[in-house]
């Protein structure tokens, strides 16, 4: 198990692997996509939401997951309204 630095925080690979496992459990098996709610992931793991997000950043940086922003389908909503889709690689 390694550690890595995000900003001034030191993070352990242990939580990154736990977060990755939960994301993989919730992904669509055909598309490998999911639309996570970080508070739900945090509750499942017994971690804080900020710890989950920190470890998701590590997974993104290491290339194990990809994040894409999809704009809202409703044309009446501003362009910045939408949701994030995570792809487990």
MDAnalysis code that builds the backbone (N, CA, C; Angstrom):
import MDAnalysis as mda
import numpy as np

u = mda.Universe.empty(267, n_residues=89, atom_resindex=np.repeat(np.arange(89), 3), trajectory=True)
u.add_TopologyAttr("name", ["N", "CA", "C"] * 89)
u.add_TopologyAttr("resid", np.arange(1, 90))
u.add_TopologyAttr("resname", ["UNK", "UNK", "UNK", "UNK", "UNK", "UNK", "UNK", "UNK", "UNK", "UNK", "UNK", "UNK", "UNK", "UNK", "UNK", "UNK", "UNK", "UNK", "UNK", "UNK", "UNK", "UNK", "UNK", "UNK", "UNK", "UNK", "UNK", "UNK", "UNK", "UNK", "UNK", "UNK", "UNK", "UNK", "UNK", "UNK", "UNK", "UNK", "UNK", "UNK", "UNK", "UNK", "UNK", "UNK", "UNK", "UNK", "UNK", "UNK", "UNK", "UNK", "UNK", "UNK", "UNK", "UNK", "UNK", "UNK", "UNK", "UNK", "UNK", "UNK", "UNK", "UNK", "UNK", "UNK", "UNK", "UNK", "UNK", "UNK", "UNK", "UNK", "UNK", "UNK", "UNK", "UNK", "UNK", "UNK", "UNK", "UNK", "UNK", "UNK", "UNK", "UNK", "UNK", "UNK", "UNK", "UNK", "UNK", "UNK", "UNK"])
u.atoms.positions = np.array([
    [0.832, -1.179, 0.000],
    [0.000, 0.000, 0.000],
    [0.875, 1.240, 0.000],
    [0.624, 2.120, -0.919],
    [1.398, 3.338, -0.995],
    [0.620, 4.526, -0.481],
    [1.304, 5.626, -0.441],
    [0.644, 6.879, -0.097],
    [0.957, 7.872, -1.196],
    [0.169, 8.884, -1.313],
    [0.378, 9.914, -2.304],
    [-0.119, 11.219, -1.731],
    [0.263, 12.307, -2.363],
    [-0.069, 13.626, -1.853],
    [-1.005, 14.335, -2.822],
    [-2.095, 14.850, -2.300],
    [-2.996, 15.713, -3.065],
    [-3.040, 17.027, -2.311],
    [-2.528, 18.075, -2.924],
    [-2.428, 19.344, -2.204],
    [-1.492, 19.145, -1.030],
    [-1.972, 19.452, 0.167],
    [-1.146, 19.252, 1.350],
    [-1.600, 18.035, 2.152],
    [-2.534, 17.243, 1.595],
    [-3.040, 16.064, 2.302],
    [-2.320, 14.803, 1.821],
    [-1.968, 13.949, 2.750],
    [-1.399, 12.648, 2.431],
    [-2.550, 11.636, 2.470],
    [-2.659, 10.835, 1.411],
    [-3.770, 9.903, 1.271],
    [-3.200, 8.504, 1.116],
    [-3.884, 7.523, 1.678],
    [-3.458, 6.141, 1.587],
    [-4.158, 5.432, 0.440],
    [-3.445, 4.557, -0.249],
    [-4.054, 3.745, -1.302],
    [-5.163, 2.851, -0.770],
    [-5.151, 2.569, 0.519],
    [-6.155, 1.685, 1.101],
    [-7.555, 2.187, 0.797],
    [-7.823, 3.448, 1.055],
    [-9.155, 3.997, 0.804],
    [-9.443, 4.100, -0.680],
    [-8.427, 4.379, -1.482],
    [-8.627, 4.464, -2.934],
    [-9.115, 3.119, -3.462],
    [-8.544, 2.037, -2.973],
    [-8.971, 0.705, -3.415],
    [-10.391, 0.405, -2.954],
    [-10.734, 0.832, -1.755],
    [-12.101, 0.631, -1.244],
    [-13.098, 1.423, -2.089],
    [-12.769, 2.669, -2.383],
    [-13.652, 3.517, -3.193],
    [-13.795, 2.915, -4.582],
    [-12.690, 2.470, -5.164],
    [-12.720, 1.855, -6.499],
    [-13.640, 0.627, -6.504],
    [-13.547, -0.189, -5.471],
    [-14.374, -1.398, -5.388],
    [-15.864, -1.053, -5.332],
    [-16.214, -0.026, -4.568],
    [-17.625, 0.374, -4.474],
    [-18.093, 0.945, -5.809],
    [-17.275, 1.756, -6.459],
    [-17.654, 2.296, -7.766],
    [-17.881, 1.163, -8.757],
    [-17.004, 0.180, -8.705],
    [-17.127, -0.955, -9.628],
    [-18.407, -1.754, -9.360],
    [-18.788, -1.877, -8.094],
    [-20.025, -2.585, -7.738],
    [-21.254, -1.890, -8.308],
    [-21.216, -0.574, -8.384],
    [-22.384, 0.203, -8.791],
    [-22.410, 0.562, -10.277],
    [-21.366, 0.192, -11.013],
    [-21.319, 0.570, -12.424],
    [-22.261, -0.292, -13.260],
    [-22.675, 0.259, -14.379],
    [-23.458, -0.486, -15.359],
    [-22.487, -1.451, -16.045],
    [-22.756, -2.762, -16.027],
    [-21.793, -3.711, -16.585],
    [-21.572, -3.573, -18.102],
    [-22.544, -3.024, -18.825],
    [-22.369, -2.861, -20.268],
    [-21.559, -1.608, -20.610],
    [-21.846, -0.512, -19.934],
    [-21.201, 0.762, -20.278],
    [-20.023, 1.106, -19.367],
    [-19.932, 0.462, -18.225],
    [-18.930, 0.753, -17.188],
    [-19.119, 2.145, -16.597],
    [-20.294, 2.729, -16.780],
    [-20.596, 4.066, -16.263],
    [-21.400, 3.987, -14.975],
    [-21.299, 5.026, -14.190],
    [-22.157, 5.199, -13.031],
    [-22.287, 6.678, -12.749],
    [-23.318, 7.015, -12.016],
    [-23.619, 8.399, -11.668],
    [-23.618, 8.486, -10.137],
    [-22.422, 8.600, -9.560],
    [-22.293, 8.451, -8.104],
    [-22.791, 9.641, -7.305],
    [-23.258, 9.331, -6.138],
    [-23.506, 10.345, -5.109],
    [-22.467, 10.063, -4.036],
    [-21.569, 11.011, -3.849],
    [-20.435, 10.765, -2.967],
    [-20.862, 10.526, -1.527],
    [-21.967, 11.120, -1.094],
    [-22.426, 10.872, 0.274],
    [-22.884, 9.426, 0.440],
    [-23.445, 8.825, -0.603],
    [-23.874, 7.420, -0.536],
    [-22.650, 6.502, -0.494],
    [-21.660, 6.784, -1.328],
    [-20.427, 5.997, -1.323],
    [-19.762, 6.099, 0.047],
    [-19.708, 7.310, 0.585],
    [-19.095, 7.525, 1.902],
    [-19.825, 6.726, 2.979],
    [-21.136, 6.744, 2.937],
    [-21.917, 6.012, 3.937],
    [-21.668, 4.513, 3.829],
    [-21.611, 3.995, 2.615],
    [-21.343, 2.564, 2.415],
    [-19.999, 2.151, 2.998],
    [-19.012, 3.017, 2.863],
    [-17.656, 2.700, 3.320],
    [-17.380, 3.124, 4.753],
    [-18.274, 3.913, 5.330],
    [-18.024, 4.418, 6.673],
    [-16.930, 5.478, 6.693],
    [-16.798, 6.208, 5.578],
    [-15.803, 7.268, 5.468],
    [-16.512, 8.607, 5.345],
    [-15.759, 9.680, 5.477],
    [-16.350, 10.995, 5.251],
    [-16.431, 11.252, 3.748],
    [-17.339, 12.124, 3.370],
    [-17.492, 12.486, 1.959],
    [-16.198, 13.087, 1.420],
    [-15.524, 13.905, 2.222],
    [-14.278, 14.527, 1.760],
    [-13.184, 13.476, 1.534],
    [-13.143, 12.441, 2.347],
    [-12.171, 11.358, 2.148],
    [-12.455, 10.623, 0.851],
    [-13.722, 10.374, 0.573],
    [-14.097, 9.708, -0.677],
    [-13.681, 10.566, -1.867],
    [-13.993, 11.837, -1.827],
    [-13.666, 12.736, -2.941],
    [-12.157, 12.821, -3.144],
    [-11.396, 12.890, -2.067],
    [-9.932, 12.920, -2.163],
    [-9.416, 11.662, -2.870],
    [-9.983, 10.515, -2.523],
    [-9.550, 9.262, -3.133],
    [-10.035, 9.126, -4.562],
    [-11.179, 9.700, -4.891],
    [-11.644, 9.730, -6.274],
    [-10.678, 10.554, -7.115],
    [-10.181, 11.655, -6.578],
    [-9.196, 12.470, -7.301],
    [-7.947, 11.654, -7.618],
    [-7.530, 10.822, -6.661],
    [-6.374, 9.950, -6.898],
    [-6.688, 8.945, -8.008],
    [-7.866, 8.344, -7.973],
    [-8.255, 7.382, -9.006],
    [-8.312, 8.049, -10.380],
    [-8.780, 9.282, -10.422],
    [-8.799, 10.038, -11.682],
    [-7.374, 10.296, -12.170],
    [-6.518, 10.752, -11.274],
    [-5.135, 11.080, -11.637],
    [-4.359, 9.842, -12.070],
    [-4.675, 8.692, -11.490],
    [-3.959, 7.465, -11.829],
    [-4.542, 6.783, -13.068],
    [-5.656, 7.307, -13.591],
    [-6.240, 6.758, -14.808],
    [-7.116, 5.538, -14.615],
    [-7.478, 5.236, -13.375],
    [-8.320, 4.057, -13.126],
    [-9.792, 4.343, -13.368],
    [-10.172, 5.624, -13.291],
    [-11.530, 6.040, -13.624],
    [-11.444, 7.302, -14.468],
    [-12.527, 7.600, -15.175],
    [-12.612, 8.827, -15.971],
    [-13.892, 9.541, -15.574],
    [-13.865, 10.849, -15.593],
    [-15.022, 11.646, -15.236],
    [-15.390, 12.534, -16.419],
    [-16.661, 12.521, -16.770],
    [-17.163, 13.374, -17.836],
    [-18.383, 14.123, -17.328],
    [-18.516, 15.357, -17.758],
    [-19.680, 16.157, -17.392],
    [-20.685, 16.078, -18.526],
    [-21.909, 15.704, -18.211],
    [-22.971, 15.657, -19.206],
    [-23.947, 16.779, -18.909],
    [-24.187, 17.655, -19.873],
    [-25.139, 18.752, -19.639],
    [-26.545, 18.211, -19.439],
    [-27.363, 18.990, -18.786],
    [-28.754, 18.604, -18.542],
    [-29.490, 18.456, -19.872],
    [-30.415, 17.517, -19.919],
    [-31.186, 17.285, -21.141],
    [-32.269, 18.344, -21.348],
    [-32.587, 19.054, -20.285],
    [-33.639, 20.067, -20.347],
    [-33.050, 21.369, -20.900],
    [-33.475, 21.807, -22.087],
    [-32.900, 23.020, -22.675],
    [-33.212, 24.293, -21.899],
    [-34.145, 24.235, -20.961],
    [-34.486, 25.419, -20.165],
    [-33.497, 25.634, -19.019],
    [-32.679, 24.632, -18.721],
    [-31.705, 24.766, -17.641],
    [-30.418, 25.386, -18.179],
    [-29.701, 26.129, -17.332],
    [-28.417, 26.692, -17.761],
    [-27.444, 25.580, -18.151],
    [-26.488, 25.910, -18.993],
    [-25.542, 24.925, -19.501],
    [-24.747, 24.239, -18.394],
    [-24.460, 24.975, -17.315],
    [-23.659, 24.382, -16.242],
    [-24.442, 23.386, -15.395],
    [-25.748, 23.302, -15.587],
    [-26.544, 22.297, -14.884],
    [-26.385, 20.971, -15.609],
    [-26.170, 19.963, -14.883],
    [-26.002, 18.639, -15.471],
    [-25.529, 17.688, -14.410],
    [-24.829, 16.666, -14.816],
    [-24.350, 15.696, -13.851],
    [-23.053, 15.105, -14.334],
    [-22.350, 14.488, -13.413],
    [-21.083, 13.871, -13.708],
    [-21.282, 12.371, -13.878],
    [-20.680, 11.830, -14.899],
    [-20.692, 10.388, -15.102],
    [-19.254, 9.906, -14.897],
    [-19.122, 8.836, -14.134],
    [-17.819, 8.227, -13.891],
    [-17.749, 6.957, -14.717],
    [-16.648, 6.751, -15.396],
    [-16.411, 5.522, -16.144],
    [-15.287, 4.779, -15.463],
    [-15.557, 3.530, -15.077],
    [-14.537, 2.685, -14.439],
    [-13.737, 2.023, -15.544],
    [-12.445, 2.249, -15.559],
    [-11.586, 1.717, -16.623],
    [-10.909, 0.433, -16.188],
])
